[in-house]
Amino acid sequence: MVRQAIFSIWCLLFMGLPTSNKDHEELYRGQIEWARLKTQDPQWARHSRSDPRLLRFIHDNTTLDIDTEWHSADVENLRQMTAYPFLFSAGIQGVADEEGRENIREYLQRGGFVFIDACINTTVNPDPDAFLKMQIDTLSTILPKVKVERLPDDHAIFRSCFEMKDGLPHTYMNNQYNPVWAKHGLYAVYSEKHFVGLISLSGLQCGWDGMFPNDDHITNCMKMMVNIYVYVVEH
C-alpha cells in the first residue's frame, strides 16, 4: 500500500514548505492530485478522458486520498508545474521553445518527476524507436548530463505495490501483438545521479482508456501506473 506519510514529507521538501509537525499533519490530511503536462503538442491530453478511471482505481486500492479529477500544468507556467511533484506526459518532443524547456529543467532540479508514456496509435506515433529518440534528444537539450537506461525486467518497480508477474503490460494498436513495440520496457531518466523521469512505450494510458477492451488488461495497466507512482514517491 502507498505510504501516505512518505508522500507528504516528499511534498513538503519538494514545495519548499516548512517541515514542522503541524505542517506535516496538515499535508498528511490533504488530498493528492494528478496532473498532465500541457505542451504545444495537440496530443498532450490524449486519453485524458479516462484518467478519472485510473484515479478512482488509485483511490479505491491504495491509501492515497487522491482527487478523482485530472488536472493540467502548462509547461509555460512553472508555478503550475511545481504544484505537482509528479507530472504525466504523452511526450515532451512538443516543447520547442526555450522557456518551456527551462521550466522543465527547473522543475526537475527542484525535485519534480516526469513520467512519459507513448500513445500506441500509429497515426500519432508510427515508430516507437523514433518516439524514444525524440524524448531522449529533447531531454538532452534540457539536461546536458542526462542519462537514460532501460530498467531490468525484474526491477522492484514491478512489485512496488502490485506484483506484475507478467512484467510490463503492453497495449497494441488494433489488439495485434507488435514486436517493434513489445521489445521496449521502461526507461529510467537520470540527471547526473538523480532519478528524474521514466519513459514508457507500452501505452499504459491507451490501456486504462480501454483501447484494448479487456478488463484484465485495463486493470493491469492501472496497476502498473500505481506501481510507478508508488516507486517514484518512495525513491
Secondary structure, 3 states (H helix, E strand, C coil): CCCHHHHHHHHHHHHCCCCCHHHHHHHHCCCEEEEEEECCCCCCCCCHHHHHHHHHHHHHHCCCCEEEEEEEEECCCHHHHCCCCEEEECCCCCCCCHHHHHHHHHHHHCCCEEEEECCCCCCCCCCHHHHHHHHHHHHHHHCCCEEEEECCCCCHHHCCCCCCCCCCCCCCHHHCCCHHHHCCCEEEEEECCEEEEEEECCCHHHHHCCCCCCHHHHHHHHHHHHHHHHHHHHC
